[in-house]
Amino acid sequence: MPIRNLKPLTYLVIVMVVIDALTVPAILSTLNFAPFFFATVITPVATEVDRISTVFKLATMVVFAWWIFRAGRNLVAFGYEDLNFTPAARIWWFAVPFANLVQPYYGMRELWNASHGKDTYDETVPLVAVWWGMWLANGFMALFFQMMAGAQDMTLFWFQSALDIGLVVVAIQLLRGITRAQGALRGPELSEVFA
C-alpha cells in the first residue's frame, strides 16, 4: 500500500471548511449591512442558497472523511500494526449513535499520536480534545437550532457562526499538525535527497 502525500487533500479540506464556516456570517452581514440588497437579491433565491449550502456542507464532510481515511491508511503503510482503529473505522464511528460521542475522538487521538511517532496512542492531546469538544458543541447547537426552527433571534445565528469559525481554526491546526507529522515520518522527498 503506497504512502500518500496528505498536503493537497489537506489544502482542499481547509479551503472547504473555511468556505463552509464563512457562508452564514456572509449572509448575516448582508442582512445587517445591506438589507435592500439582501431583500432584492438573496431573499428570492433563499431556497436555492440553502440547498447549495447543504450540498456543499455534505461535500465538505465527505472530503474531510476521505482525509481521515487517507491519513489512517498512511499509518498502515508506515507499518503501524497495533492500531485500535482501522482507517474506515475512524469514519464510520461518526455514524454510530451514542458511540459517536466518544469513539471518533479516540480515533483522531490515535491518528495524531501515531502520526507523531508516540509509543502510546491513548495519550491525551489538548488540540484533539479541544477540536472534539468544539465539534460536539457545534453539533448540539445545530440540533438546538433545528428544534427552535422559526426563531428570529439573530444572536443565536451569530453565536453558531462564531462557534463554526472557532472550530475551523482548531480543525486547521489539527489537519496541518497530522499532515506535517506524517510528512516527517515519510522522510524527505526523492527530489530533496538527490538535489
C-alpha positions as CSV (number, residue, x, y, z in Angstrom):
1,M,0.0,0.0,0.0
2,P,1.6,3.3,-1.1
3,I,2.1,6.2,1.3
4,R,0.1,9.2,0.0
5,N,1.1,12.8,0.4
6,L,-1.6,14.5,2.5
7,K,-0.8,18.1,1.6
8,P,-3.0,18.5,-1.5
9,L,-6.0,16.9,0.3
10,T,-5.3,18.9,3.4
11,Y,-5.4,22.2,1.5
12,L,-8.6,21.2,-0.2
13,V,-10.2,20.4,3.2
14,I,-9.0,23.7,4.6
15,V,-10.5,25.7,1.8
16,M,-13.8,23.8,2.0
17,V,-14.2,24.2,5.8
18,V,-13.3,27.9,5.6
19,I,-15.9,28.5,2.9
20,D,-18.5,26.4,4.8
21,A,-17.8,28.4,8.0
22,L,-18.0,31.8,6.4
23,T,-21.2,31.3,4.4
24,V,-23.6,32.1,7.3
25,P,-21.7,35.1,8.6
26,A,-21.6,36.5,5.0
27,I,-25.3,36.1,4.6
28,L,-25.9,37.6,8.1
29,S,-23.6,40.5,7.3
30,T,-25.5,41.2,4.1
31,L,-28.8,41.2,6.1
32,N,-27.4,43.6,8.7
33,F,-25.4,46.0,6.5
34,A,-27.1,45.8,3.1
35,P,-30.8,45.0,3.9
36,F,-32.0,46.3,0.5
37,F,-29.5,44.0,-1.4
38,F,-30.5,41.1,0.9
39,A,-34.2,41.6,0.2
40,T,-33.9,42.1,-3.5
41,V,-31.1,39.6,-4.4
42,I,-30.8,36.9,-1.7
43,T,-34.3,36.5,-0.4
44,P,-35.8,35.5,-3.8
45,V,-33.2,32.7,-4.1
46,A,-33.0,31.7,-0.4
47,T,-34.2,28.2,-1.0
48,E,-31.6,27.6,-3.7
49,V,-28.9,29.1,-1.5
50,D,-29.9,26.8,1.4
51,R,-29.8,23.7,-0.9
52,I,-26.4,24.7,-2.3
53,S,-25.1,25.3,1.2
54,T,-26.4,21.9,2.4
55,V,-24.8,20.1,-0.6
56,F,-21.5,21.9,0.0
57,K,-21.6,21.0,3.7
58,L,-22.1,17.4,2.8
59,A,-19.3,17.5,0.2
60,T,-17.0,19.0,2.9
61,M,-17.9,16.2,5.2
62,V,-17.1,13.6,2.6
63,V,-13.7,15.2,1.7
64,F,-12.8,15.5,5.4
65,A,-13.7,11.8,5.9
66,W,-11.5,11.0,2.9
67,W,-8.7,12.9,4.5
68,I,-9.1,10.9,7.8
69,F,-9.2,7.7,5.8
70,R,-6.1,8.5,3.8
71,A,-4.2,9.6,6.9
72,G,-5.2,6.3,8.6
73,R,-4.1,4.3,5.5
74,N,-0.7,6.1,5.6
75,L,-0.2,4.8,9.2
76,V,-0.8,1.3,8.0
77,A,1.6,1.8,5.1
78,F,4.2,3.2,7.6
79,G,3.9,-0.2,9.4
80,Y,1.8,0.6,12.4
81,E,0.1,-2.7,13.1
82,D,-1.0,-2.2,16.7
83,L,-3.7,0.5,16.0
84,N,-7.1,0.1,17.6
85,F,-8.9,1.8,14.7
86,T,-8.8,0.8,11.0
87,P,-8.8,3.7,8.5
88,A,-12.5,3.1,7.8
89,A,-13.4,2.7,11.5
90,R,-12.2,6.2,12.1
91,I,-15.0,7.3,9.8
92,W,-17.9,5.0,10.5
93,W,-17.8,5.6,14.3
94,F,-19.1,9.1,13.4
95,A,-22.4,7.4,12.4
96,V,-22.9,5.0,15.3
97,P,-25.4,6.6,17.8
98,F,-24.1,7.3,21.3
99,A,-20.7,5.8,20.5
100,N,-20.3,8.7,18.1
101,L,-19.9,10.9,21.2
102,V,-16.5,9.4,22.1
103,Q,-15.2,6.9,19.6
104,P,-14.3,9.5,16.8
105,Y,-12.3,11.4,19.4
106,Y,-10.4,8.2,20.3
107,G,-9.8,7.5,16.6
108,M,-8.4,11.0,16.0
109,R,-6.3,11.0,19.1
110,E,-4.8,7.7,17.9
111,L,-4.2,9.2,14.5
112,W,-2.5,12.2,16.0
113,N,-0.3,10.2,18.4
114,A,0.7,7.6,15.9
115,S,1.5,10.2,13.2
116,H,3.7,12.0,15.7
117,G,5.6,8.7,16.5
118,K,4.4,8.3,20.0
119,D,4.7,5.0,21.7
120,T,1.3,5.1,23.3
121,Y,-1.8,6.2,21.3
122,D,-4.1,6.9,24.2
123,E,-2.2,9.9,25.5
124,T,-4.4,13.0,25.7
125,V,-3.6,15.7,23.2
126,P,-5.1,19.1,24.1
127,L,-5.6,20.1,20.5
128,V,-7.6,17.0,19.6
129,A,-9.6,17.3,22.9
130,V,-10.4,21.0,22.1
131,W,-11.4,20.1,18.5
132,W,-13.6,17.3,19.7
133,G,-15.3,19.5,22.3
134,M,-16.0,22.2,19.8
135,W,-17.2,19.5,17.3
136,L,-19.7,18.3,19.8
137,A,-20.8,21.8,20.9
138,N,-21.3,22.7,17.3
139,G,-23.4,19.6,16.7
140,F,-25.6,20.1,19.7
141,M,-26.0,23.8,18.9
142,A,-27.2,22.9,15.3
143,L,-29.6,20.4,16.9
144,F,-30.9,23.1,19.2
145,F,-31.4,25.4,16.2
146,Q,-33.4,22.8,14.4
147,M,-35.7,22.4,17.4
148,M,-36.1,26.2,17.5
149,A,-36.9,26.4,13.8
150,G,-38.5,29.7,13.0
151,A,-36.7,31.6,15.7
152,Q,-35.9,35.1,14.5
153,D,-33.2,35.9,17.1
154,M,-30.1,36.6,15.0
155,T,-27.9,36.5,18.1
156,L,-28.2,32.7,18.1
157,F,-27.1,32.5,14.4
158,W,-24.1,34.8,15.2
159,F,-23.2,32.6,18.1
160,Q,-23.4,29.5,15.9
161,S,-21.2,31.2,13.3
162,A,-18.6,32.2,15.9
163,L,-18.5,28.6,17.1
164,D,-18.2,27.4,13.5
165,I,-15.2,29.7,12.9
166,G,-13.5,28.7,16.1
167,L,-14.0,25.0,15.2
168,V,-12.5,25.7,11.7
169,V,-9.4,27.4,13.3
170,V,-8.8,24.4,15.6
171,A,-9.5,21.9,12.8
172,I,-7.0,23.6,10.5
173,Q,-4.4,23.2,13.3
174,L,-5.3,19.5,13.6
175,L,-5.1,18.9,9.9
176,R,-1.8,20.7,9.5
177,G,-0.3,19.0,12.6
178,I,-1.1,15.5,11.4
179,T,-0.1,16.3,7.8
180,R,3.3,17.7,8.9
181,A,3.9,14.8,11.3
182,Q,3.2,12.3,8.5
183,G,5.5,14.2,6.2
184,A,8.3,13.8,8.8
185,L,7.5,10.1,9.1
186,R,7.7,9.8,5.4
187,G,11.1,11.4,5.2
188,P,12.5,13.8,2.6
189,E,11.1,13.6,-0.9
190,L,13.4,12.0,-3.5
191,S,13.8,15.3,-5.2
192,E,15.2,16.7,-1.9
193,V,17.5,13.7,-1.4
194,F,19.1,14.0,-4.8
195,A,19.2,17.8,-5.1
